[in-house]
């Protein structure tokens, strides 16, 4: 009989974790081995076949277009996991590390990698084995999603942050000239730097206009 969730969660899996595509990977075969070593008698997983296509790849009919104008479908896969008298379906997007697999890079190997990763994740959720590994990854992916999405970077937010810092220094008693001197710049050069944000914003809008017209 498999040990309890709390007992399985205490197992340190870090020694078997490898880095791949900016993500932590725990080998699926090692997970099977650890489950058997901790009381499980029957452990396996198998792809869930999509009745529409006859494969284990699921996709939506609608295509989605990213900020670069590239259109792709959203791909998912699903597996059935069996651990003794427990069986369940684990479903998820087809990913390459932290990135979704797109049309031009889809392959059987990508699909298999995703299915084995779904097995490891499904086991962690139901049994506790390796759960802390996924907990850490969820926090990291949330942070990476924000940092990597350039559409969420506001030029004027950056300027606001710099202006607040500049004002904070000015309130400590430093004059405009003293701040400029410490920056090894003239007062006019400092003013010009703040104006760059307006220039960059205008430049971006002009580029977006050209991009729209050229489609």
Secondary structure, 3 states (H helix, E strand, C coil): CCCCHHHHHCCCCHHHEEEECCEEEECHHHHHHHHHHCCCCCEEEEECCCCCCCCCEEECCCCEECCCCCEECCEEEEEEEEECCEEEEEEEECEECCEECCHHHCCHHHHHHHHHHHHHHHHHHHHCCCHHHHHHHHHHHHHHHHHHCHHHCCHHHHHHHHHHHHHHHHHCCCCHHHHHHHCCCCHHHHHHHHHHHHHHHHHHHHHHHHHHHCC
